[in-house]
Amino acid sequence: MIAADNLGLDREQVWDIEQALTHLRATGGANTKRTAERRLHDAGLLPPELGIDTVCDEQDRPANPVVLNAFANRVRSKRKLLLFRN
């Protein structure tokens, strides 16, 4: 794991992806947005990715995988983007 201070992102301020990308481009840490996102993820500065296997309901119970997979397949068959909200 990369430490945030090794990237120069330890300054006390609110960072967003665009600000981090601008900073990382200036310091040679990343040239593309995707690379910047990878650096931030490796540093533990981004939340973990949500997926079908990590989705929970309001009571923090795992979602029914049969229902969730059927829903995901229906959305993908319509060529729509499948998004999860935490």
N, CA, C and O of each residue as an XYZ file, in Angstrom:
344
protein
N       0.848     -1.178      0.000
C       0.000      0.000      0.000
C       0.894      1.242      0.000
O       1.888      1.303      0.725
N       0.538      2.204     -0.801
C       1.258      3.469     -0.894
C       0.678      4.418      0.142
O      -0.543      4.511      0.271
N       1.518      5.117      0.876
C       1.031      6.094      1.848
C       0.645      7.386      1.145
O       1.262      7.767      0.150
N      -0.381      8.060      1.664
C      -0.852      9.312      1.059
C       0.241     10.371      1.076
O       0.332     11.183      0.155
N       1.080     10.368      2.128
C       2.136     11.384      2.183
C       3.216     11.133      1.138
O       3.918     12.065      0.746
N       3.362      9.889      0.679
C       4.312      9.603     -0.393
C       3.843     10.171     -1.729
O       4.652     10.397     -2.628
N       2.548     10.399     -1.857
C       1.999     10.979     -3.071
C       1.907     12.496     -2.977
O       1.607     13.163     -3.967
N       2.163     13.042     -1.799
C       2.023     14.480     -1.597
C       0.586     14.891     -1.368
O       0.241     16.064     -1.508
N      -0.251     13.936     -1.017
C      -1.669     14.217     -0.808
C      -2.018     14.288      0.676
O      -3.176     14.111      1.054
N      -1.019     14.546      1.512
C      -1.250     14.591      2.946
C      -1.589     15.991      3.448
O      -1.805     16.183      4.645
N      -1.639     16.964      2.552
C      -2.008     18.321      2.922
C      -3.448     18.334      3.403
O      -4.302     17.651      2.837
N      -3.723     19.114      4.455
C      -5.081     19.169      4.997
C      -5.964     20.017      4.097
O      -5.932     21.247      4.153
N      -6.738     19.356      3.280
C      -7.715     19.989      2.408
C      -8.655     18.910      1.914
O      -8.392     17.720      2.089
N      -9.733     19.317      1.307
C     -10.654     18.362      0.707
C     -10.162     18.083     -0.705
O     -10.046     18.995     -1.524
N      -9.873     16.821     -0.980
C      -9.378     16.418     -2.288
C     -10.512     15.782     -3.074
O     -11.330     15.056     -2.510
N     -10.564     16.050     -4.363
C     -11.410     15.277     -5.258
C     -10.500     14.673     -6.324
O      -9.303     14.955     -6.355
N     -11.061     13.853     -7.183
C     -10.248     13.154     -8.189
C      -9.521     14.152     -9.095
O      -8.351     13.959     -9.427
N     -10.218     15.212     -9.488
C      -9.613     16.188    -10.404
C      -8.432     16.899     -9.758
O      -7.393     17.077    -10.394
N      -8.580     17.306     -8.501
C      -7.478     17.964     -7.794
C      -6.314     17.006     -7.595
O      -5.156     17.389     -7.759
N      -6.614     15.776     -7.245
C      -5.558     14.784     -7.072
C      -4.852     14.518     -8.394
O      -3.628     14.392     -8.425
N      -5.610     14.431     -9.492
C      -5.010     14.216    -10.802
C      -4.090     15.374    -11.176
O      -2.975     15.150    -11.650
N      -4.542     16.600    -10.970
C      -3.704     17.768    -11.263
C      -2.415     17.725    -10.457
O      -1.333     17.984    -10.985
N      -2.536     17.396     -9.175
C      -1.347     17.310     -8.306
C      -0.423     16.181     -8.760
O       0.790     16.373     -8.845
N      -0.983     15.007     -9.051
C      -0.157     13.868     -9.451
C       0.494     14.091    -10.814
O       1.607     13.619    -11.047
N      -0.178     14.798    -11.711
C       0.452     15.143    -12.994
C       1.644     16.069    -12.770
O       2.690     15.909    -13.399
N       1.481     17.030    -11.878
C       2.562     17.990    -11.612
C       3.772     17.325    -10.960
O       4.909     17.745    -11.178
N       3.527     16.298    -10.168
C       4.626     15.624     -9.475
C       5.119     14.386    -10.212
O       6.049     13.722     -9.754
N       4.500     14.068    -11.358
C       4.915     12.898    -12.126
C       4.372     11.592    -11.585
O       4.860     10.522    -11.949
N       3.353     11.661    -10.708
C       2.791     10.455    -10.109
C       1.784      9.744    -10.984
O       1.568      8.542    -10.830
N       1.162     10.475    -11.905
C       0.162      9.870    -12.791
C      -0.088     10.801    -13.966
O      -0.099     12.023    -13.817
N      -0.290     10.209    -15.133
C      -0.573     11.009    -16.326
C      -2.037     10.947    -16.732
O      -2.526     11.850    -17.411
N      -2.746      9.895    -16.327
C      -4.142      9.734    -16.712
C      -5.018      9.655    -15.469
O      -4.542      9.386    -14.366
N      -6.295      9.893    -15.672
C      -7.238      9.843    -14.562
C      -7.305      8.435    -13.971
O      -7.372      8.270    -12.753
N      -7.287      7.437    -14.827
C      -7.354      6.055    -14.346
C      -6.128      5.713    -13.506
O      -6.251      5.043    -12.480
N      -4.943      6.166    -13.929
C      -3.733      5.912    -13.144
C      -3.824      6.622    -11.797
O      -3.439      6.064    -10.770
N      -4.334      7.853    -11.802
C      -4.509      8.579    -10.543
C      -5.469      7.832     -9.623
O      -5.223      7.734     -8.420
N      -6.556      7.306    -10.175
C      -7.501      6.529     -9.373
C      -6.829      5.291     -8.791
O      -7.069      4.936     -7.637
N      -5.991      4.636     -9.582
C      -5.263      3.459     -9.071
C      -4.339      3.849     -7.922
O      -4.276      3.150     -6.911
N      -3.631      4.948     -8.072
C      -2.731      5.413     -7.001
C      -3.522      5.722     -5.730
O      -3.108      5.353     -4.631
N      -4.648      6.393     -5.882
C      -5.484      6.724     -4.724
C      -6.055      5.470     -4.078
O      -6.138      5.380     -2.853
N      -6.446      4.512     -4.894
C      -6.957      3.247     -4.363
C      -5.856      2.497     -3.617
O      -6.091      1.976     -2.527
N      -4.654      2.439     -4.199
C      -3.529      1.758     -3.550
C      -3.152      2.424     -2.231
O      -2.686      1.755     -1.309
N      -3.351      3.741     -2.135
C      -3.028      4.476     -0.909
C      -4.141      4.351      0.133
O      -3.998      4.831      1.258
N      -5.244      3.708     -0.241
C      -6.349      3.553      0.696
C      -7.185      4.813      0.837
O      -7.892      4.980      1.831
N      -7.113      5.703     -0.149
C      -7.849      6.959     -0.079
C      -9.211      6.897     -0.756
O     -10.001      7.833     -0.636
N      -9.492      5.826     -1.455
C     -10.796      5.640     -2.084
C     -11.509      4.479     -1.395
O     -10.862      3.538     -0.934
N     -12.837      4.541     -1.324
C     -13.569      3.424     -0.710
C     -13.483      2.191     -1.584
O     -13.239      2.302     -2.785
N     -13.680      1.010     -0.999
C     -13.645     -0.212     -1.809
C     -14.771     -0.231     -2.830
O     -15.826      0.368     -2.621
N     -14.539     -0.913     -3.918
C     -15.518     -1.005     -4.989
C     -16.705     -1.850     -4.547
O     -16.537     -2.901     -3.927
N     -17.901     -1.384     -4.871
C     -19.100     -2.167     -4.586
C     -19.371     -3.103     -5.746
O     -19.189     -2.739     -6.907
N     -19.802     -4.295     -5.431
C     -20.125     -5.271     -6.461
C     -21.251     -6.161     -5.993
O     -21.744     -6.022     -4.874
N     -21.651     -7.065     -6.842
C     -22.764     -7.956     -6.517
C     -22.495     -8.746     -5.242
O     -23.415     -8.988     -4.460
N     -21.256     -9.146     -5.024
C     -20.936     -9.966     -3.851
C     -20.800     -9.152     -2.567
O     -20.702     -9.740     -1.491
N     -20.791     -7.814     -2.642
C     -20.621     -6.992     -1.448
C     -21.844     -6.152     -1.097
O     -21.817     -5.419     -0.108
N     -22.911     -6.243     -1.881
C     -24.109     -5.438     -1.652
C     -24.887     -5.985     -0.460
O     -25.091     -7.193     -0.334
N     -25.320     -5.072      0.414
C     -26.125     -5.439      1.583
C     -27.395     -4.594      1.610
O     -27.473     -3.551      0.961
N     -28.386     -5.057      2.367
C     -29.625     -4.290      2.496
C     -29.517     -3.314      3.668
O     -28.440     -3.130      4.235
N     -30.655     -2.683      4.030
C     -30.668     -1.663      5.083
C     -30.254     -2.214      6.446
O     -29.708     -1.478      7.267
N     -30.503     -3.479      6.692
C     -30.144     -4.104      7.967
C     -28.768     -4.763      7.916
O     -28.415     -5.553      8.791
N     -27.996     -4.429      6.879
C     -26.634     -4.938      6.691
C     -26.601     -6.453      6.477
O     -25.630     -7.121      6.832
N     -27.669     -6.978      5.896
C     -27.714     -8.397      5.535
C     -27.298     -8.527      4.078
O     -27.603     -7.643      3.277
N     -26.612     -9.602      3.713
C     -26.238     -9.781      2.301
C     -27.479     -9.909      1.420
O     -28.474    -10.520      1.809
N     -27.402     -9.328      0.242
C     -28.512     -9.407     -0.705
C     -28.645    -10.830     -1.228
O     -27.673    -11.585     -1.267
N     -29.848    -11.182     -1.623
C     -30.109    -12.509     -2.181
C     -29.378    -12.608     -3.528
O     -29.724    -11.888     -4.464
N     -28.375    -13.485     -3.639
C     -27.579    -13.541     -4.872
C     -28.379    -13.968     -6.101
O     -28.058    -13.548     -7.213
N     -29.402    -14.784     -5.927
C     -30.209    -15.223     -7.074
C     -30.962    -14.025     -7.651
O     -30.957    -13.808     -8.863
N     -31.601    -13.259     -6.791
C     -32.353    -12.085     -7.236
C     -31.412    -11.041     -7.815
O     -31.692    -10.461     -8.865
N     -30.301    -10.799     -7.138
C     -29.355     -9.780     -7.584
C     -28.728    -10.137     -8.930
O     -28.584     -9.271     -9.793
N     -28.357    -11.387     -9.114
C     -27.787    -11.815    -10.401
C     -28.813    -11.729    -11.527
O     -28.474    -11.335    -12.643
N     -30.068    -12.095    -11.245
C     -31.116    -11.995    -12.261
C     -31.318    -10.529    -12.657
O     -31.446    -10.212    -13.839
N     -31.344     -9.644    -11.666
C     -31.493     -8.222    -11.946
C     -30.310     -7.696    -12.753
O     -30.492     -6.956    -13.720
N     -29.101     -8.079    -12.355
C     -27.895     -7.626    -13.062
C     -27.896     -8.113    -14.508
O     -27.543     -7.359    -15.415
N     -28.283     -9.352    -14.728
C     -28.341     -9.881    -16.100
C     -29.379     -9.151    -16.947
O     -29.150     -8.894    -18.129
N     -30.529     -8.814    -16.338
C     -31.557     -8.078    -17.075
C     -31.068     -6.684    -17.456
O     -31.301     -6.229    -18.576
N     -30.392     -6.005    -16.532
C     -29.857     -4.668    -16.812
C     -28.796     -4.742    -17.904
O     -28.808     -3.936    -18.835
N     -27.889     -5.693    -17.799
C     -26.813     -5.830    -18.798
C     -27.360     -6.204    -20.171
O     -26.811     -5.778    -21.187
N     -28.441     -7.001    -20.218
C     -29.014     -7.386    -21.509
C     -29.588     -6.172    -22.239
O     -29.688     -6.168    -23.466
N     -29.961     -5.154    -21.487
C     -30.455     -3.914    -22.086
C     -29.318     -2.933    -22.376
O     -29.548     -1.792    -22.777
N     -28.079     -3.410    -22.163
C     -26.872     -2.613    -22.393
C     -26.864     -1.331    -21.568
O     -26.462     -0.266    -22.036
N     -27.320     -1.469    -20.327
C     -27.318     -0.344    -19.400
C     -26.198     -0.558    -18.392
O     -25.750     -1.683    -18.169
N     -25.761      0.519    -17.798
C     -24.697      0.484    -16.810
C     -25.278      0.073    -15.457
O     -26.273      0.637    -15.004
N     -24.661     -0.893    -14.831
C     -25.101     -1.375    -13.537
C     -24.308     -0.642    -12.457
O     -23.092     -0.805    -12.352
N     -25.001      0.165    -11.660
C     -24.352      0.947    -10.605
C     -24.903      0.547     -9.259
O     -26.069      0.169     -9.143
N     -24.060      0.630     -8.231
C     -24.456      0.339     -6.874
C     -24.252      1.593     -6.036
O     -23.331      2.371     -6.284
N     -25.107      1.782     -5.050
C     -24.983      2.930     -4.170
C     -24.796      2.424     -2.754
O     -25.490      1.510     -2.307
N     -23.857      3.024     -2.061
C     -23.561      2.608     -0.699
C     -24.428      3.349      0.282
O     -24.320      3.129      1.489
